[in-house]
């Protein structure tokens, strides 16, 4: 393996975002993240305070990452900013681009929204990741939204939610989750703009080989401040890498 178990696990935002997850599921998610050495747990806002209390009580070194306006990116900018202002328990937030504006090519409103929510998050001391939901975008739209996101100066640009409509994605010739080629495009656009923005790949990542391809495409160092992997199947990857290490 090119990378160690510890290196990969430290890049992971261990995610539990299904709507039917219970409080016990979230507790298990936090315990797994600690055991595997993950950087963060990524959850829905409803369980934010529960997760924070557990992390603090156990003195775990895990960041709390909360998804906002997820997975559609359909709220007004005012609502999005207000939700961010209420994130007094989170370390990081992942929020979807205003997808309706993107698909309508209202780039003026896209830019206004992104600059506003990034500024609000930074005023709150939050790390912010902007989700572009690549599977919904044409090649031209990807180029334009990557530009908008990077210029709005968040901490990370993120590929996908993992909840995209697969049929619509296929109609555009896209996959619904993380695609190394999109990661490569993000890295290229960032280089073009002189930005060292972090990249987070998420959605449909299951194996070590997939993770390795994403890392290579990103051009980023093995550093959670520059590169993240969002996944719910972290335990499977962890066990796969342990088995590869023993082989």
Order of alpha helices (4+ residues) and beta strands (2+ residues): alpha-beta-alpha-beta-alpha-beta-alpha-beta-alpha-alpha-beta-alpha-beta-alpha-alpha-beta-alpha-beta-alpha
